[in-house]
Amino acid sequence: MDTSQPLVVTLPARPTGEELARLCAELAAAPPGEVVCEVGALAGADLAAVDVLARLKLAAGRRGHRIRFHGAGPELRALLRLTGLSGTLGL
């Protein structure tokens, strides 16, 4: 696998537990490196979205990845600020 380019994963509009498990497995199978997670398709800024982002951040960190979230809308950014997770998640 080419590690010079970041691994790009895309969240669906409403990620299910099964989809989250698949993304975490994809992170586990990849060698440690840079990961870009496209979050622009998330259908809303709610605590379920925050939960998914936090779980992906934890899964990536456990495998030695550096994850960046890309494409978050203003509502999601505001919610992450309210929850105190904007800095932790890099948004």
C-alpha atoms as an extended CHARMM CRD file, in Angstrom:
* protein
*
        91  EXT
         1         1  MET       CA              0.0000000000        0.0000000000        0.0000000000  PROA      1               0.0000000000
         2         2  ASP       CA              1.2790000000        3.4860000000       -0.8960000000  PROA      2               0.0000000000
         3         3  THR       CA              1.6990000000        5.4330000000        2.3600000000  PROA      3               0.0000000000
         4         4  SER       CA              2.9000000000        8.6300000000        0.6420000000  PROA      4               0.0000000000
         5         5  GLN       CA             -0.7410000000        9.5410000000       -0.0050000000  PROA      5               0.0000000000
         6         6  PRO       CA             -3.2460000000        9.8060000000        2.8340000000  PROA      6               0.0000000000
         7         7  LEU       CA             -5.9260000000        7.1760000000        3.2310000000  PROA      7               0.0000000000
         8         8  VAL       CA             -9.2480000000        8.8730000000        2.4440000000  PROA      8               0.0000000000
         9         9  VAL       CA            -12.4490000000        7.6260000000        4.0570000000  PROA      9               0.0000000000
        10        10  THR       CA            -15.8820000000        9.1300000000        3.5320000000  PROA      10              0.0000000000
        11        11  LEU       CA            -18.7050000000        9.1300000000        6.0260000000  PROA      11              0.0000000000
        12        12  PRO       CA            -22.1840000000        8.5010000000        4.6280000000  PROA      12              0.0000000000
        13        13  ALA       CA            -25.0670000000       10.8420000000        5.4510000000  PROA      13              0.0000000000
        14        14  ARG       CA            -26.2680000000        8.7240000000        8.3860000000  PROA      14              0.0000000000
        15        15  PRO       CA            -23.5430000000        6.2690000000        9.3900000000  PROA      15              0.0000000000
        16        16  THR       CA            -24.8370000000        3.0990000000       11.0160000000  PROA      16              0.0000000000
        17        17  GLY       CA            -22.9910000000        1.0530000000       13.5940000000  PROA      17              0.0000000000
        18        18  GLU       CA            -22.1470000000       -1.4440000000       10.8580000000  PROA      18              0.0000000000
        19        19  GLU       CA            -20.6560000000        1.2770000000        8.6520000000  PROA      19              0.0000000000
        20        20  LEU       CA            -18.6590000000        2.6450000000       11.5680000000  PROA      20              0.0000000000
        21        21  ALA       CA            -17.3130000000       -0.8460000000       12.2690000000  PROA      21              0.0000000000
        22        22  ARG       CA            -16.3370000000       -1.1860000000        8.5920000000  PROA      22              0.0000000000
        23        23  LEU       CA            -14.4780000000        2.1450000000        8.6730000000  PROA      23              0.0000000000
        24        24  CYS       CA            -12.6910000000        1.1630000000       11.8920000000  PROA      24              0.0000000000
        25        25  ALA       CA            -11.6920000000       -2.1520000000       10.2880000000  PROA      25              0.0000000000
        26        26  GLU       CA            -10.3650000000       -0.2530000000        7.2760000000  PROA      26              0.0000000000
        27        27  LEU       CA             -8.2410000000        1.8750000000        9.6120000000  PROA      27              0.0000000000
        28        28  ALA       CA             -7.0160000000       -1.2380000000       11.4230000000  PROA      28              0.0000000000
        29        29  ALA       CA             -5.9610000000       -2.8710000000        8.1470000000  PROA      29              0.0000000000
        30        30  ALA       CA             -4.0090000000        0.1440000000        6.8910000000  PROA      30              0.0000000000
        31        31  PRO       CA             -0.4150000000        0.8570000000        7.9120000000  PROA      31              0.0000000000
        32        32  PRO       CA             -0.0540000000        3.8460000000       10.2700000000  PROA      32              0.0000000000
        33        33  GLY       CA             -0.1480000000        7.1290000000        8.4310000000  PROA      33              0.0000000000
        34        34  GLU       CA             -2.2150000000       10.1270000000        7.4850000000  PROA      34              0.0000000000
        35        35  VAL       CA             -5.9960000000        9.6820000000        7.1940000000  PROA      35              0.0000000000
        36        36  VAL       CA             -8.4310000000       12.2090000000        5.7630000000  PROA      36              0.0000000000
        37        37  CYS       CA            -12.0570000000       11.6640000000        6.7270000000  PROA      37              0.0000000000
        38        38  GLU       CA            -14.5780000000       13.4440000000        4.5170000000  PROA      38              0.0000000000
        39        39  VAL       CA            -17.5320000000       14.4350000000        6.7090000000  PROA      39              0.0000000000
        40        40  GLY       CA            -19.3650000000       16.7810000000        4.3470000000  PROA      40              0.0000000000
        41        41  ALA       CA            -22.0790000000       14.2250000000        3.5990000000  PROA      41              0.0000000000
        42        42  LEU       CA            -23.2010000000       13.9340000000        7.2370000000  PROA      42              0.0000000000
        43        43  ALA       CA            -26.9210000000       14.6800000000        7.2240000000  PROA      43              0.0000000000
        44        44  GLY       CA            -26.9910000000       16.7240000000       10.3810000000  PROA      44              0.0000000000
        45        45  ALA       CA            -25.1840000000       18.1130000000       13.3120000000  PROA      45              0.0000000000
        46        46  ASP       CA            -26.3090000000       15.9670000000       16.2040000000  PROA      46              0.0000000000
        47        47  LEU       CA            -24.7340000000       13.9910000000       19.0100000000  PROA      47              0.0000000000
        48        48  ALA       CA            -24.7670000000       10.8440000000       16.8750000000  PROA      48              0.0000000000
        49        49  ALA       CA            -22.4470000000       12.5960000000       14.3980000000  PROA      49              0.0000000000
        50        50  VAL       CA            -20.1920000000       13.7140000000       17.2580000000  PROA      50              0.0000000000
        51        51  ASP       CA            -20.1090000000       10.1320000000       18.5470000000  PROA      51              0.0000000000
        52        52  VAL       CA            -19.0660000000        8.7770000000       15.1370000000  PROA      52              0.0000000000
        53        53  LEU       CA            -16.2710000000       11.3470000000       14.7880000000  PROA      53              0.0000000000
        54        54  ALA       CA            -14.9890000000       10.6620000000       18.2960000000  PROA      54              0.0000000000
        55        55  ARG       CA            -14.9970000000        6.8970000000       17.7250000000  PROA      55              0.0000000000
        56        56  LEU       CA            -13.1080000000        7.2810000000       14.4500000000  PROA      56              0.0000000000
        57        57  LYS       CA            -10.5600000000        9.5570000000       16.1410000000  PROA      57              0.0000000000
        58        58  LEU       CA            -10.0070000000        6.9500000000       18.8750000000  PROA      58              0.0000000000
        59        59  ALA       CA             -9.7740000000        4.0620000000       16.3910000000  PROA      59              0.0000000000
        60        60  ALA       CA             -7.2860000000        5.9660000000       14.2530000000  PROA      60              0.0000000000
        61        61  GLY       CA             -5.1380000000        6.9190000000       17.2300000000  PROA      61              0.0000000000
        62        62  ARG       CA             -5.0360000000        3.3440000000       18.4970000000  PROA      62              0.0000000000
        63        63  ARG       CA             -3.5850000000        2.2370000000       15.1570000000  PROA      63              0.0000000000
        64        64  GLY       CA             -1.0250000000        5.0450000000       14.9470000000  PROA      64              0.0000000000
        65        65  HSD       CA             -2.8880000000        7.1170000000       12.3510000000  PROA      65              0.0000000000
        66        66  ARG       CA             -3.1110000000       10.8860000000       12.2460000000  PROA      66              0.0000000000
        67        67  ILE       CA             -6.6830000000       11.6640000000       11.2340000000  PROA      67              0.0000000000
        68        68  ARG       CA             -7.9980000000       14.9260000000        9.8370000000  PROA      68              0.0000000000
        69        69  PHE       CA            -11.6800000000       15.6310000000        9.3440000000  PROA      69              0.0000000000
        70        70  HSD       CA            -12.5440000000       17.5810000000        6.2250000000  PROA      70              0.0000000000
        71        71  GLY       CA            -15.7140000000       19.2600000000        5.0300000000  PROA      71              0.0000000000
        72        72  ALA       CA            -17.5850000000       19.8320000000        8.2940000000  PROA      72              0.0000000000
        73        73  GLY       CA            -20.4040000000       22.3410000000        7.9710000000  PROA      73              0.0000000000
        74        74  PRO       CA            -20.9560000000       25.2890000000       10.2980000000  PROA      74              0.0000000000
        75        75  GLU       CA            -23.6140000000       23.4820000000       12.3640000000  PROA      75              0.0000000000
        76        76  LEU       CA            -21.3360000000       20.5400000000       13.1040000000  PROA      76              0.0000000000
        77        77  ARG       CA            -18.4440000000       22.8680000000       13.9380000000  PROA      77              0.0000000000
        78        78  ALA       CA            -20.6830000000       24.8100000000       16.3320000000  PROA      78              0.0000000000
        79        79  LEU       CA            -21.8590000000       21.6090000000       18.0280000000  PROA      79              0.0000000000
        80        80  LEU       CA            -18.2800000000       20.4260000000       18.4470000000  PROA      80              0.0000000000
        81        81  ARG       CA            -17.3770000000       23.7670000000       20.0490000000  PROA      81              0.0000000000
        82        82  LEU       CA            -20.3480000000       23.4150000000       22.4260000000  PROA      82              0.0000000000
        83        83  THR       CA            -19.2810000000       19.9090000000       23.4270000000  PROA      83              0.0000000000
        84        84  GLY       CA            -15.6530000000       20.9850000000       23.8510000000  PROA      84              0.0000000000
        85        85  LEU       CA            -14.4470000000       18.5500000000       21.1810000000  PROA      85              0.0000000000
        86        86  SER       CA            -13.5310000000       20.9290000000       18.3630000000  PROA      86              0.0000000000
        87        87  GLY       CA             -9.8760000000       21.0320000000       19.4100000000  PROA      87              0.0000000000
        88        88  THR       CA             -9.6720000000       17.3330000000       20.1410000000  PROA      88              0.0000000000
        89        89  LEU       CA            -11.1250000000       16.4210000000       16.7680000000  PROA      89              0.0000000000
        90        90  GLY       CA             -9.1980000000       19.1230000000       14.9330000000  PROA      90              0.0000000000
        91        91  LEU       CA            -12.2840000000       20.9320000000       13.6540000000  PROA      91              0.0000000000
